[in-house]
Amino acid sequence: MAEHYRRGTESVLKFCGKCGRLTKHSVTDVRVGRCMEHEISGESKKQKAAREKREKEAREPKLF
């Protein structure tokens, strides 16, 4: 039987099969939702390229 939580509960620690460890899971309508620590899904190619560019610039700042 699935666990149900109070309405004020926002997240709980549960084992995630994909991550292979305890992670935070969202609670929606008193039911446990999906893992909150997975990679953001639904990014377009343009958004992914922009994010990778920002991360690269953060690792290697411009000198001039």
Secondary structure, DSSP 4 states (H G I P E B T S, - for coil): ---B--TT--EEEEEETTTTEEEEEEEETTEEEEESSSPPP---HHHHHHHHHHHHHHHS----
